[in-house]
Amino acid sequence: MTFESLLGNDSLKQALRHALEGRFPQSILLTGPAGIGKLTAARILTAALLCQSKGDKPCGICTACRKVEGNLHSDVTLIDAGDGEIKVDTARAIRSASAVLPGDGSCRVFLIRHAQNMNVSAQNALLKVLEEPPSYVFFILMTENAGAILPTILSRCTRFALAPLGQEEVLQLLRQHYPDTDRETLQAAAAACQGIAGDAMQTLSEDTSGTTAYAGRFLQALGTRDELELFRAANHCAELSRQQFSNVLAAMQTGIRDAVLAANGMNTPLLPALREQTEVLSHKLSVRQLLELYDWMDELDGRIERNPGMALLTGCLAAGCYERIL
């Protein structure tokens, strides 16, 4: 596990390497949307802090690096409550554990995922040790929503933001993790994830082989500009889970983006599997209509968690799209 394990983010990696050469901050905050690689970055930093190499750190081959990669290092504590609340008892336990000297390395590292899920009491309890941490303790907090963290916590942390990857970088990662998956499926996942590699991997880990098929059917219906065909195509999506529906919307947005490019003479699709549908759309709909469809699907994706049923969501998809292509 080295900095090369983190794709893209060249400026971030340069900044972290530079910080490691001097006095590394004892409390840092990694920010970015879910699935962007915050935990990967945190584990690389942890390995760097504990690395036994006299050269570049982390080296990825020393005992400490291999223990961190295997989640076996006794001086590393990961706090991951998933989507659950991180309560004050957890923060107090961290504070108590930080008083214990490292047993296997030169420092102790605490990684806190979803730090925004700490309640106010937990944040205030953690603040006490962030203000005056023992010299051998480092805290790496990760969050998708820095606004939910108390200003007093933020002021004690050095912040680093992770950026979305390019499509080719995502595709490179997917080829490594899914060598037996066909090229078109990998391209569809890479194109639809908007640079969030974790979303692409989640798409492929689920039973989403039909994502492109669902998206293609609806885009084909858009090309007919027939209201009934739109509702029929949308109705097929009612059998999907919310996450699967979100994946289909992302694939359709990529197809619409390809149609806009084709309408402007740029025939280099991001999603080749939908080339036929996007070429039809580039001739049947105006660029303004295509952009309105793209924005509508983006808005609908934001409603997924707030709507009670898939039937309502798919009905909104069809009705909203038809309204924008009249």
N, C-alpha and C positions, 0 to 999 in steps of 0.2 A: 504494500500500500504506500504509494508515493503521490506527489502532487500531480503526476501524469494520470492518476486514477480519476481525477476530477476533470471532465471534459470542458472545453471552453473556459470562460472566466479568466482569461489571461491576465487582465489588470488586477483582479482579486488575488490570484496566485502570486503575482509579483509583489503585491503589498504585504501578503502574509509571509512570504519568504524574507522580505526586508525586515518585518517586525521580529521574526524569529532570530535574526542575526544580532538584534540588540536586546533590550529589556522588553520581553513580550508582556502585553497587558494581562493582568490576572483575571480579568472579567471581560469576556467579549460576547457580542450578540450577533448571531448570523440571521439575516432576514431574507425573506423571499417566499413565494407561494409554495404550497404543498407539492412535493414531488420534484423540486428543482435541484436537490442535492445537498441540502443543509447538513444532513446526518453524515453523508460521505465526507464533506468538508470538515466537519467536526472530528470525525475519526482520523482523518489525515493529520489534523492539527494535534490531536492527542498523541498520535504516533510520533510526530515531530518533537513534542515536548519530552517524551520518554525515550526517544531514540538514543542508542548507545554509540552510534557512528561518530567518528571524528570529522567526517566529510559532510556532504549535503544531507539534510534531515527533512523528512524521514527517509531512511535508506531502503526500507521495505524488506530487509533480509536479516537484521539483527534479531535477537531473542525478543526484545521489547516490542519491536514493530510487529513481529509475527503473533505475539500474544494479544496485542491490540486488535489486529485484524481478525483473530479468532475469538474475540470477546473473552479472553482468558486472563487479562492483566488484573491483578489484585488491587492495583492503585487507581483503577478506573471505575467510576460509578455512573451508570446510565439511568436517568429518571425518565420513564416513558409511560404516561398514564393514558396514552391514546387520546381519545376525545373527552375523556373524563376530567373532572376538576382535580387540580393539584392542591391539596389541603395543607393547613398549617403544620400538621404533624409530620408531613413529608419534609417541609422546609426545616423544621426543628431537627429532624434526623440528619439532614444534610449538614446542618450547622455542627451537630455533635460529631459526625464522622470527619469533618474537616479538621477537628482538633487532634486526630490520630495521625501520627507520623507515617510517611510512606514506608511500605515494607518491602517492595520489590523494585523500586526505582527511585529517582531523585525527586519526584513530586507526586501529588495526588490530583486527579482531574475529575471534575464532575460535569457531566453532560446532561442538560435539561431540555428535552424536546417539548414542543408546544408550550413554551414558557408563558404564552398569553393565557393559558388555562389555570395559572396559579391564582387563587382567590386573593383578595386584598390582605388578609391575615398572613397568608403564606408569603406573599411578596415582602411584607414588612418584616417577617421573621428572617427571610433570606437577606434582606438589606443589611442587617446587623453584621453578617459575616462578609458581605461584599464591601462594606465600608472599611473594614480592617481585617483582610484575609491573612492567614498565616503565610509566610514567605514561600512555602512549598505547595500552595494550593492554587489551582486554576479552575475557573468556571467558564463553561462554554454553553451559552443559552441559545436556543433556536426558536424562531417564531415566524408565523405567517401573518401576524398582526401586531406590529410594534405599538400601535395605538392603544392596545389593551394592557400594556405594561406601565406601571407607575413611573412618572417622570423621575422619581428618586432612584429607581432601579436603572433606568436608561442613562442617567447621568454618571453612573458608576461603570458603565460598559463602553467598550470601544466597539463601534458597529461596523460590520462588513455585510454588503448586500450581494447576493448571488443573482446573476443575470440569466435569462433564458438562452438555450442553446440554438444554434443554427440547425436546419433540418438535416443536413448531412452529418452533423455531429450526433444528433439523436439516432439517425439511421446506423451509424457506425456502432453505437452502443447496443442497439437492438440486434444487430447481426451477431454480436458477441454473445448475447444472452439467449437468443432464439435462432440458433444456426439451422434448425430444421424447418423454420417457417418460411413460406414462399415470399418472393421479393415484393409482390404487389401488396400483400398484407402488411409487411414491414413498412413499405412506403406510405400506405394509408395511415398507419398508426403514427409515423413520424410527422406526416403532414398535418394531422389533426390535433396534435398535442400542443401546438403553439410554443414549442421550445421547452416544454416541461417534460423531461424524459420520464419521470415517475408516472405521469399520466399515460404515456405511451406504453410503458411496461404493464401498468394496470389493465389497460385495454387488451393487451395480448395475453395476460394471465387469466382473463375471464374468457367465457365462451362468446367471443365477439367476432368470430370469423365472418359473420353476416353483416358487419358494420357497413362495409362498402356497398353490399347489395341493397340494404335498406336505404342508404343515402342515394344510390343510383336510381332506385325506383322512384323516389320522390322528386329528384331532379328531372327525371324523364317526364313525370307528370307536370312539373313546372313548364317544361317545354311545350306541352300541349295547350297550356293556358285554359284548361278545362276544369271548372270548379269540382265536378263530381270525381274526376280522376285524382285531383289533389286530395280530396277527403278519403278516397279509397287507399291511396298510397300512405297517407298519414295514419289511417286506421291500422295498418300493418304494424306500426311502431307501438301501438297500445300494449302489445304483449311484452315489451322490453322493460327492464328495470330502469330506474332513474339514471343510473350511471351509464347504462348502455345507450339510453336515449341521448344523453349528453354527448357521448362519443359519436353518435350518428349526426347530431347537429354540427359538431366540429368538422366531421367529414364533409357535410353538405356545404359548410362555410368555405372549406378549402376548394371544393368544386366550383363554387360561385366565384371565388377569387381567381381561379383558373379561367373562368368564362370572361371575367373582366380583362385579364391579360390577353386572352385570345381576341377579344373585341378590339384591342389596341395593337394587334399585329404581333404579339409576343406569344408564340406557340411553344412554350416550355412549361407544361403543366407540372404542378407540385404533386398531383394525384393522377398519374397516367391511367389508372383503372377506370376513371370516370371521364376519360377524354371525349368519348362519343356524346355523352350528355352535356358536357360543358361547351362543346362546339355548337350544339344545337341552341343552347341558351345564349351564346354570344351573338347569334343571329336573330333569335326570336325576341330578346329583351334588350332594352336600352341599358347603358352603363348605370344610369341613375336608378333604374328599377333593380338592377343587380345589387347595387350598394345598399339600397333600402332593404332588400331581402337579407343581405348579410347582417345588417344592423338589427333587423327583427329577430333573426335566429340568435344573435348574441343576447338580446334582451330576454328572449324566451329561455335561454339556458340559465340566466340569472334567476328565473322564476321557479326552477325545478324544485328546489327545496321548500318553497312556500306553497306549492299547489298540492291538493290532496290526492289527485288521481291522474293516471296516465291518459285516461280518456279525455279529460279536460285539456291536458297539455297538447295532445295530438290534434284535438279540435282547434285549439288556438293556433297551432302551427299552420294548419290548412287555411283557416279563415284569414289569418294575418297575411299569409303569402298571397292568397287570391286578391285581397284588397290592394296589395302593392303592385300587382301586374295587370290590373284592369286597364 
